[in-house]
Amino acid sequence: MEVVLVSPRNPLNIGAAARAMANFGFRRLTIVAPFATNWTEAKSAVGAPDLLREARVLETLAEAVADCTFVLGTGSLDRRRPEQTILGLPDAAAQVRQALFPGHTLSPDRSNGRVALLFGSEKHGLTSEDLSWCHAITVIDTCDTQPSMNLGQAVAVCLYEISRSGEATPGNVNLVTGESDRHLPDSEQLDRLASLIEETMASVNYATRGMRSANGEALRVLLRRLMPNDADLRRMMGLFRRILWQLRHSGNRS
């Protein structure tokens, strides 16, 4: 499983997140567009300096989650009404365990599942655009008078819940879709389909150029909410390719 910190600002928080990962046996850390450049030297990464040295540093979230079949965002709901499925932390942890190890006991150090757990900037959390890459969102229950948590603490709480011993969800049931496990496309494949749909929309003048960014974000959310399997994805790609072909060749007919 990949722990992804999106635009973190404080190097001490990055170090604390790395320490929490080491505490619970997680090794894969990705930093997206960090605000500071000296985070690799954070003294708060007690027992986990190697995690900081080996962390991936990427410019965009799309790159960070490209090979992931399940992306879980985190944050509070006090200022937002997201379109994604909202899961309590215990249910979200069970979903992650199911995605990583269908029918098996969790062991983070041997994980080969393609799952990403996203944490946003200390200043504003995950933005609506960040969340558009997520299949679901989880919320840590806190006191109403202080809903937000320190980044390092939030990472620790989530990883503790995920790493609790026990079997994955009985019957291999997906908590987001309610269906049995299927072969799911990764984020990069979903983005290719979204691009093809956007190209089709542009060909029929569905929306103005100024609306294309919003349409793209909405499509990302929609496709992750639908959770198509590989077969569904191939059918949809074939359908929109055929529509585009017809649109491009219809003008040549007399």
Rosetta silent file (secondary structure, phi, psi, omega in degrees, C-alpha in Angstrom):
SEQUENCE: MEVVLVSPRNPLNIGAAARAMANFGFRRLTIVAPFATNWTEAKSAVGAPDLLREARVLETLAEAVADCTFVLGTGSLDRRRPEQTILGLPDAAAQVRQALFPGHTLSPDRSNGRVALLFGSEKHGLTSEDLSWCHAITVIDTCDTQPSMNLGQAVAVCLYEISRSGEATPGNVNLVTGESDRHLPDSEQLDRLASLIEETMASVNYATRGMRSANGEALRVLLRRLMPNDADLRRMMGLFRRILWQLRHSGNRS
SCORE:     score description
SCORE:     0.000 S_00000001
   1 L     0.000  141.265 -179.493    0.000    0.000    0.000 S_00000001
   2 E  -101.412  126.466  170.889    1.169    3.500   -0.861 S_00000001
   3 E   -94.075  122.058 -174.021    0.852    6.352    1.635 S_00000001
   4 E  -117.555  120.055  175.735    0.573    9.559   -0.407 S_00000001
   5 E  -102.001  118.069 -175.115    1.071   13.008    1.123 S_00000001
   6 E   -98.796  116.830  178.823   -0.276   15.691   -1.208 S_00000001
   7 L    51.266   49.311  177.557    1.430   19.091   -1.003 S_00000001
   8 L   -68.136  147.501 -174.353    2.614   18.739    2.624 S_00000001
   9 L  -106.060  -35.616 -172.410    4.003   21.960    4.079 S_00000001
  10 L  -104.550  117.832  179.439    5.813   21.075    7.320 S_00000001
  11 H   -56.564  -32.514  179.488    8.866   18.761    7.158 S_00000001
  12 H   -65.074  -34.454  177.643    8.227   17.669   10.765 S_00000001
  13 H   -69.260  -37.021  176.917    4.801   16.369    9.761 S_00000001
  14 H   -64.349  -42.228  177.704    6.313   14.391    6.892 S_00000001
  15 H   -63.425  -40.494  178.789    8.806   12.883    9.319 S_00000001
  16 H   -65.287  -36.706  176.994    6.035   12.032   11.779 S_00000001
  17 H   -64.577  -41.982  177.872    4.083   10.331    8.989 S_00000001
  18 H   -62.909  -40.336  178.346    7.150    8.258    8.081 S_00000001
  19 H   -62.455  -42.285  178.560    7.589    7.273   11.725 S_00000001
  20 H   -62.987  -38.642  177.628    3.940    6.145   11.896 S_00000001
  21 H   -61.435  -43.987  178.968    4.449    4.069    8.759 S_00000001
  22 H   -64.217  -37.141  179.039    7.444    2.362   10.340 S_00000001
  23 H   -57.059  -37.200 -172.636    5.432    1.744   13.518 S_00000001
  24 H  -111.987   11.610  170.209    2.835   -0.277   11.613 S_00000001
  25 L    85.323   19.347  177.598    4.992   -1.925    8.972 S_00000001
  26 L  -100.078  141.715 -170.531    4.254    0.176    5.889 S_00000001
  27 L  -122.412  -15.875 -170.652    7.176    1.084    3.627 S_00000001
  28 E  -100.768  110.407 -178.151    5.913    2.860    0.503 S_00000001
  29 E  -119.657  133.510  175.600    5.740    6.643    0.820 S_00000001
  30 E  -125.216  132.721  176.931    5.029    9.130   -1.965 S_00000001
  31 E  -111.278  122.859  179.919    5.294   12.908   -1.613 S_00000001
  32 E  -105.676  120.611  176.241    3.395   14.962   -4.202 S_00000001
  33 L    46.050   60.988 -179.372    4.543   18.544   -4.802 S_00000001
  34 L   -64.940  145.846 -178.698    6.015   19.185   -1.328 S_00000001
  35 L   -73.544  -40.238 -178.891    6.040   22.814   -0.169 S_00000001
  36 L  -103.668  160.195 -178.585    9.481   22.581    1.488 S_00000001
  37 L  -105.414  -10.200 -174.072   12.663   21.023    0.112 S_00000001
  38 L  -101.728   20.749 -175.265   14.387   19.987    3.362 S_00000001
  39 H   -68.811  -22.677 -179.038   11.848   17.352    4.476 S_00000001
  40 H   -66.500  -15.675 -178.858   14.288   14.462    3.899 S_00000001
  41 H  -102.716   13.426 -175.769   16.212   15.676    6.974 S_00000001
  42 L   -59.955  123.058 -178.243   13.186   15.792    9.298 S_00000001
  43 L   -74.905  -11.485  179.288   14.282   14.782   12.803 S_00000001
  44 L   -76.211   -9.523  179.722   10.739   13.663   13.621 S_00000001
  45 L   -83.386   56.622 -177.576   11.250   10.537   11.481 S_00000001
  46 L   -63.496  124.022  179.691   12.601    8.619   14.475 S_00000001
  47 L    76.438    5.743 -176.814   13.474    5.092   13.369 S_00000001
  48 L  -139.454   32.781 -179.982   12.395    5.794    9.805 S_00000001
  49 H   -63.912  -28.980  179.778   15.065    7.901    8.016 S_00000001
  50 H   -67.125  -32.289  177.018   15.273    5.266    5.282 S_00000001
  51 H   -61.634  -39.499  178.176   11.576    5.770    4.508 S_00000001
  52 H   -69.014  -41.306 -179.665   12.267    9.429    3.779 S_00000001
  53 H   -64.703  -35.104 -175.116   15.324    8.645    1.663 S_00000001
  54 H   -92.900   -0.720 -177.032   13.426    6.054   -0.396 S_00000001
  55 L   -65.085  143.804  172.857   10.205    8.062   -0.794 S_00000001
  56 E   -78.781  141.127  175.070    8.993    8.841   -4.289 S_00000001
  57 E  -121.647  118.443 -175.561    8.683   12.541   -5.086 S_00000001
  58 E  -127.022  158.709 -178.738    6.250   13.376   -7.887 S_00000001
  59 L   -85.128  -30.597 -174.862    4.797   16.529   -9.367 S_00000001
  60 L  -129.456  152.905  176.785    1.206   15.362   -9.805 S_00000001
  61 H   -68.611  -33.013  178.744   -1.277   13.186   -7.982 S_00000001
  62 H   -56.569  -41.355  177.218   -2.210   11.511  -11.269 S_00000001
  63 H   -64.553  -40.150 -174.416    1.314   10.062  -11.432 S_00000001
  64 H   -65.330  -33.791 -174.575    1.171    8.917   -7.812 S_00000001
  65 L  -109.256   10.815 -173.241   -2.008    6.852   -8.208 S_00000001
  66 L   -55.317  -38.965 -175.820   -1.611    5.762  -11.840 S_00000001
  67 L   -98.333   14.433 -175.848   -1.147    2.065  -11.026 S_00000001
  68 L   -96.328  136.959  177.053   -3.678    1.930   -8.162 S_00000001
  69 L   -95.632  -13.060  175.975   -6.993    0.090   -8.390 S_00000001
  70 E  -143.948  123.214 -178.924   -8.309    1.566   -5.157 S_00000001
  71 E  -122.307  122.501 -177.892   -7.605    5.105   -3.909 S_00000001
  72 E  -112.703  120.055  176.839   -8.872    6.183   -0.490 S_00000001
  73 E   -92.520  159.647  178.657   -8.897    9.866    0.436 S_00000001
  74 E  -127.020  156.125  176.820   -8.975   11.259    3.960 S_00000001
  75 L   157.510  174.845  177.182  -10.357   14.452    5.430 S_00000001
  76 L   -97.128  162.835 -177.665  -13.117   16.119    7.411 S_00000001
  77 L  -110.185   14.983 -174.715  -16.575   16.927    6.069 S_00000001
  78 L   -70.196  -23.065 -178.424  -17.115   20.202    7.898 S_00000001
  79 L  -126.394   14.884 -176.325  -16.613   22.312    4.747 S_00000001
  80 L  -146.009  156.440  174.651  -17.331   19.916    1.895 S_00000001
  81 L  -129.740   79.742 -175.144  -19.961   17.660    0.414 S_00000001
  82 L   -68.169  155.167  179.581  -18.001   15.164   -1.666 S_00000001
  83 L   -87.291  -15.981 -178.582  -19.645   12.992   -4.317 S_00000001
  84 L   -74.005  163.001  173.449  -17.608    9.910   -3.438 S_00000001
  85 E   -61.699  134.797  178.780  -18.720    7.175   -1.058 S_00000001
  86 E  -105.756  123.660 -177.974  -17.989    8.190    2.550 S_00000001
  87 E  -116.909  137.608  168.505  -16.758    5.396    4.824 S_00000001
  88 E   -64.872  157.127 -173.869  -16.181    5.399    8.553 S_00000001
  89 H   -57.923  -43.296  178.107  -12.602    4.516    9.400 S_00000001
  90 H   -59.592  -42.571  178.061  -13.299    0.891   10.483 S_00000001
  91 H   -67.658  -39.531  178.265  -15.182    0.200    7.232 S_00000001
  92 H   -63.685  -41.320  178.170  -12.531    1.980    5.178 S_00000001
  93 H   -62.405  -40.969  177.323   -9.794   -0.054    6.858 S_00000001
  94 H   -63.717  -38.354  177.211  -11.684   -3.258    6.071 S_00000001
  95 H   -63.233  -42.363  178.173  -11.994   -2.114    2.444 S_00000001
  96 H   -64.242  -45.097  178.614   -8.251   -1.510    2.229 S_00000001
  97 H   -60.210  -39.627  179.042   -7.499   -4.911    3.764 S_00000001
  98 H   -64.194  -42.902 -178.966   -9.892   -6.509    1.274 S_00000001
  99 H   -67.512  -35.629 -179.109   -8.232   -4.739   -1.659 S_00000001
 100 H   -77.588  -45.516 -171.603   -4.740   -5.693   -0.480 S_00000001
 101 L  -137.394   74.914  179.563   -5.331   -9.255    0.663 S_00000001
 102 L   -56.680  116.620  176.258   -8.646  -10.791   -0.455 S_00000001
 103 L    76.589   10.477 -176.931   -9.409  -13.557    2.031 S_00000001
 104 L  -128.911  158.873  177.695   -6.061  -13.326    3.799 S_00000001
 105 L   -72.634  139.945 -178.013   -4.688  -11.875    7.019 S_00000001
 106 L   -66.170  134.936  172.537   -3.052   -8.494    6.627 S_00000001
 107 L  -146.534   90.323 -170.042    0.736   -8.357    6.557 S_00000001
 108 H   -55.363  -31.361 -174.682    1.838   -4.921    5.297 S_00000001
 109 H   -72.106  -13.057  177.107    5.472   -5.893    4.727 S_00000001
 110 H  -116.306   19.630 -177.587    4.502   -8.383    2.007 S_00000001
 111 L   -65.995  134.087  170.181    1.782   -6.292    0.397 S_00000001
 112 L  -125.853   13.098  177.868    1.577   -6.313   -3.383 S_00000001
 113 L   -73.551  152.871 -179.144   -1.826   -4.697   -3.631 S_00000001
 114 L  -103.368   81.540 -177.392   -2.206   -1.482   -5.593 S_00000001
 115 E  -128.321  139.945  176.947   -3.878    0.737   -3.030 S_00000001
 116 E  -123.864  137.181  175.792   -3.174    4.376   -2.173 S_00000001
 117 E  -113.088  116.770 -170.961   -4.118    6.211    1.022 S_00000001
 118 E  -102.938  136.789  173.991   -4.169    9.986    0.459 S_00000001
 119 E  -127.159  136.219 -176.112   -3.584   12.785    2.961 S_00000001
 120 L   -91.564 -178.990  179.179   -3.874   16.447    2.012 S_00000001
 121 E   -61.230  146.950  176.970   -1.995   19.598    2.876 S_00000001
 122 L   -61.026  -25.557 -175.054   -2.032   20.792    6.477 S_00000001
 123 L   -76.995  -42.602 -174.547   -3.445   24.091    5.233 S_00000001
 124 L  -140.583    3.979 -178.988   -6.583   22.910    3.410 S_00000001
 125 E    71.395 -161.631  177.358   -6.574   19.116    3.188 S_00000001
 126 L   -75.686  133.719  178.248   -7.374   17.368   -0.072 S_00000001
 127 L   -79.834  170.680  177.324   -8.936   19.658   -2.673 S_00000001
 128 H   -61.961  -34.426  177.008  -11.957   18.701   -4.773 S_00000001
 129 H   -67.935  -42.404  176.073   -9.586   18.011   -7.661 S_00000001
 130 H   -57.361  -44.451 -176.939   -7.445   15.744   -5.440 S_00000001
 131 H   -67.674  -19.398 -179.077  -10.573   13.883   -4.352 S_00000001
 132 L   -67.412  -14.409  175.273  -11.587   13.296   -7.971 S_00000001
 133 L   -91.986    2.041 -174.784   -8.931   10.560   -8.092 S_00000001
 134 L   -99.139  141.707  173.053  -10.456    8.791   -5.067 S_00000001
 135 L   -80.627  -29.267 -178.402  -12.868    5.873   -5.074 S_00000001
 136 E  -156.642  166.751  179.785  -13.991    6.667   -1.532 S_00000001
 137 E  -128.022  139.707  174.925  -13.285    9.006    1.382 S_00000001
 138 E  -117.077  149.589 -177.108  -12.781    8.131    5.024 S_00000001
 139 E  -126.708  132.552  173.786  -13.288   10.357    8.022 S_00000001
 140 L   -86.788  122.445 -179.993  -11.746   10.013   11.476 S_00000001
 141 L   -67.152  121.839  179.545  -14.403   10.707   14.092 S_00000001
 142 L  -133.176  172.863  177.751  -13.256   13.642   16.234 S_00000001
 143 L   -65.955  138.849 -177.374  -14.820   16.163   18.583 S_00000001
 144 L   -59.556  -29.992 -178.180  -17.018   18.698   16.763 S_00000001
 145 L   -76.737  -14.253  177.442  -15.152   21.598   18.354 S_00000001
 146 L  -146.782   78.498 -173.482  -11.842   20.403   16.847 S_00000001
 147 L   -75.533  -24.860 -175.745  -12.533   18.347   13.706 S_00000001
 148 L   -90.279  153.883  179.216   -9.067   18.544   12.111 S_00000001
 149 L  -122.803  156.047  170.762   -6.024   16.501   13.117 S_00000001
 150 L   -60.479  143.512 -176.182   -2.292   16.954   12.765 S_00000001
 151 H   -56.700  -48.401 -179.646   -1.068   15.242    9.598 S_00000001
 152 H   -61.986  -38.515  178.357    1.282   12.844   11.381 S_00000001
 153 H   -66.644  -41.689 -179.655   -1.404   11.896   13.888 S_00000001
 154 H   -62.404  -41.948  177.814   -3.968   11.268   11.156 S_00000001
 155 H   -61.198  -44.435 -178.489   -1.548    8.958    9.335 S_00000001
 156 H   -61.982  -44.821 -178.390   -0.885    7.053   12.570 S_00000001
 157 H   -63.364  -45.392 -178.713   -4.590    6.596   13.377 S_00000001
 158 H   -65.000  -44.473 -178.317   -5.446    5.368    9.871 S_00000001
 159 H   -69.254  -33.459  175.135   -2.518    2.955    9.642 S_00000001
 160 H   -60.321  -46.730 -178.096   -3.248    1.565   13.098 S_00000001
 161 H   -64.887  -40.307 -179.752   -6.814    0.766   12.055 S_00000001
 162 H   -67.119  -37.103 -173.117   -5.690   -0.798    8.761 S_00000001
 163 H   -86.338   -0.726  178.147   -2.973   -2.900   10.387 S_00000001
 164 L   -58.909  137.558 -176.764   -5.211   -4.372   13.103 S_00000001
 165 L   -65.698  149.740  179.308   -5.022   -8.173   12.956 S_00000001
 166 L   143.948  166.229 -179.892   -7.930  -10.030   11.438 S_00000001
 167 L   -79.021  157.865  173.594   -9.314  -11.355    8.224 S_00000001
 168 L   -68.881  174.915 -174.416  -10.417   -9.173    5.369 S_00000001
 169 L   -51.992  129.757 -178.991  -14.120   -8.609    4.841 S_00000001
 170 H   -56.832  139.519  175.950  -15.997  -11.955    4.861 S_00000001
 171 H    78.036    8.732  179.832  -17.032  -13.251    1.454 S_00000001
 172 H    54.392   40.725 -178.413  -14.648  -10.954   -0.435 S_00000001
 173 E   -89.768  134.204  179.203  -17.377   -8.300   -0.634 S_00000001
 174 L   -83.173  120.822 -176.014  -16.421   -4.847   -1.828 S_00000001
 175 L   -70.409  -23.157 -179.893  -17.767   -2.255    0.644 S_00000001
 176 L   -79.333  -44.976 -175.125  -17.852    0.465   -2.013 S_00000001
 177 L  -100.071  -20.242 -175.162  -19.768   -1.433   -4.705 S_00000001
 178 L    76.878   10.579 -177.200  -21.367   -4.211   -2.653 S_00000001
 179 L  -112.990  165.235  176.478  -20.130   -6.729   -5.208 S_00000001
 180 E   -66.888  158.196  179.526  -17.655   -9.570   -5.133 S_00000001
 181 L   -56.333  138.904  177.898  -14.040   -8.820   -5.983 S_00000001
 182 L  -133.249  169.352  173.688  -13.404   -8.333   -9.696 S_00000001
 183 L   -77.969  111.213 -173.782  -10.423   -7.521  -11.858 S_00000001
 184 L  -103.703  142.573  176.322  -10.458   -3.741  -11.638 S_00000001
 185 L   -70.418  154.222  177.499   -8.655   -1.271  -13.917 S_00000001
 186 L   -85.542  177.186 -174.226   -6.062    1.006  -12.384 S_00000001
 187 H   -62.676  -38.054 -179.885   -6.286    4.779  -12.252 S_00000001
 188 H   -63.604  -39.826  178.149   -4.273    5.295  -15.435 S_00000001
 189 H   -65.915  -40.905  176.941   -6.662    3.059  -17.395 S_00000001
 190 H   -63.425  -36.699  179.194   -9.669    4.943  -16.043 S_00000001
 191 H   -68.387  -32.819  175.713   -8.031    8.217  -17.038 S_00000001
 192 H   -64.871  -41.205  176.883   -7.545    6.935  -20.598 S_00000001
 193 H   -64.684  -42.811  178.894  -11.258    6.192  -20.792 S_00000001
 194 H   -59.697  -41.214  178.984  -12.065    9.620  -19.349 S_00000001
 195 H   -63.499  -39.310  179.427   -9.858   11.269  -21.987 S_00000001
 196 H   -65.979  -41.108  177.590  -11.623    9.335  -24.740 S_00000001
 197 H   -65.033  -42.156  178.041  -15.036   10.404  -23.429 S_00000001
 198 H   -61.142  -40.193  178.796  -13.841   14.024  -23.197 S_00000001
 199 H   -63.145  -39.650  177.633  -12.605   13.822  -26.790 S_00000001
 200 H   -65.704  -42.646  178.451  -16.022   12.548  -27.874 S_00000001
 201 H   -60.944  -41.289  179.322  -17.754   15.324  -25.946 S_00000001
 202 H   -65.256  -35.889 -177.960  -15.527   17.919  -27.636 S_00000001
 203 H   -65.948  -27.507  179.274  -16.311   16.443  -31.064 S_00000001
 204 L  -105.626   14.872  178.699  -20.036   17.065  -30.579 S_00000001
 205 L    54.151   44.704 -178.145  -19.506   20.465  -28.897 S_00000001
 206 L   -65.142  -35.273 -177.971  -20.988   19.165  -25.663 S_00000001
 207 L  -148.909  158.383  177.866  -19.418   21.950  -23.604 S_00000001
 208 L   -69.426  161.827  179.525  -17.363   25.098  -24.058 S_00000001
 209 H   -58.092  -34.664 -179.138  -13.597   24.963  -23.713 S_00000001
 210 H   -67.758  -19.313 -179.511  -13.861   26.718  -20.351 S_00000001
 211 H   -92.859   -5.138 -172.465  -15.980   23.864  -18.983 S_00000001
 212 H   -66.636  -34.826  178.763  -13.601   21.079  -19.976 S_00000001
 213 H   -64.208  -45.092  178.725  -11.613   21.130  -16.741 S_00000001
 214 H   -65.271  -38.706  177.900  -14.789   20.781  -14.669 S_00000001
 215 H   -63.822  -39.919  179.466  -16.067   18.056  -16.998 S_00000001
 216 H   -63.338  -42.155  178.352  -12.801   16.162  -16.634 S_00000001
 217 H   -63.987  -43.066  179.833  -12.997   16.287  -12.848 S_00000001
 218 H   -63.884  -38.062  178.604  -16.627   15.136  -12.916 S_00000001
 219 H   -65.692  -40.466  178.205  -15.741   12.231  -15.214 S_00000001
 220 H   -59.716  -44.716  179.224  -12.962   11.064  -12.897 S_00000001
 221 H   -62.858  -46.103 -177.089  -15.399   11.016   -9.997 S_00000001
 222 H   -60.816  -46.898 -176.820  -18.091    9.231  -12.030 S_00000001
 223 H   -66.235  -35.308  178.354  -15.832    6.454  -13.319 S_00000001
 224 H   -74.584  -27.769  176.206  -14.438    5.729   -9.869 S_00000001
 225 H   -73.643  -34.768  178.123  -17.936    5.663   -8.422 S_00000001
 226 H   -71.870  -30.348 -179.278  -19.054    3.183  -11.106 S_00000001
 227 L    50.868   57.615  178.744  -16.005    0.947  -10.453 S_00000001
 228 L   -67.497  148.501  174.739  -16.094   -0.783  -13.886 S_00000001
 229 L   -87.107 -178.756 -176.001  -14.142   -4.015  -14.206 S_00000001
 230 H   -59.867  -41.826 -179.535  -11.626   -4.736  -16.980 S_00000001
 231 H   -64.460  -43.333  176.916  -14.271   -6.192  -19.292 S_00000001
 232 H   -59.034  -42.983 -178.137  -16.559   -3.186  -18.759 S_00000001
 233 H   -61.496  -44.821 -179.860  -13.657   -0.856  -19.463 S_00000001
 234 H   -62.299  -41.361  178.937  -12.836   -2.569  -22.776 S_00000001
 235 H   -63.191  -43.512 -178.749  -16.462   -2.374  -23.896 S_00000001
 236 H   -67.877  -40.068  176.876  -16.709    1.295  -23.035 S_00000001
 237 H   -61.511  -44.170  179.491  -13.414    2.104  -24.753 S_00000001
 238 H   -62.457  -41.261  179.935  -14.614    0.261  -27.863 S_00000001
 239 H   -61.193  -50.679 -176.058  -17.948    2.080  -27.823 S_00000001
 240 H   -72.117  -29.961  173.807  -16.462    5.578  -27.606 S_00000001
 241 H   -64.536  -40.029  179.010  -13.759    4.799  -30.168 S_00000001
 242 H   -66.136  -41.305  178.505  -16.509    3.690  -32.573 S_00000001
 243 H   -61.722  -44.977  178.803  -18.526    6.832  -31.893 S_00000001
 244 H   -61.465  -42.442  179.913  -15.467    9.004  -32.540 S_00000001
 245 H   -60.087  -45.132 -179.730  -14.706    7.132  -35.778 S_00000001
 246 H   -63.422  -41.871  179.666  -18.271    7.664  -36.977 S_00000001
 247 H   -62.229  -41.613 -176.442  -18.167   11.352  -36.091 S_00000001
 248 H   -74.206  -23.943 -176.565  -14.894   11.896  -37.916 S_00000001
 249 H  -103.531   -8.584 -177.951  -15.955   10.037  -41.050 S_00000001
 250 H   -65.831  -29.906 -179.591  -19.560   11.205  -41.308 S_00000001
 251 L   -71.289  -17.376 -178.751  -18.471   14.413  -43.037 S_00000001
 252 L   -87.228   -5.752 -178.175  -16.856   12.433  -45.878 S_00000001
 253 L   -88.311  142.985 -179.808  -20.151   10.790  -46.863 S_00000001
 254 L   -89.897    0.000    0.000  -22.218   12.256  -49.643 S_00000001
